[in-house]
């Protein structure tokens, strides 16, 4: 996957949490190795579920966080696309009463 797409997952995950009304993702990063060639691993927690980037592969904490966000985003979106769409439809239906749109 191109690096630019992975970098967007950090933002997409945050937007997903906002849409579903979950707390924002929380990140933790671990550094390993000597200062001149550090390697990072990140964990992101979303709605009580933690996702970890592959260990010791990333040269920066930002890169490790982006990969953890990528794993989390795919977990919630890819297998649950139908459930997510149903939830969005239900929210749309709740905004209407007797065929009349409610004020937002």
Helices and strands as residue ranges (DSSP letters): H 3-20, E 26-32, G 35-37, E 39-46, E 49-52, H 61-77, H 81-94, E 96-97, E 100-101
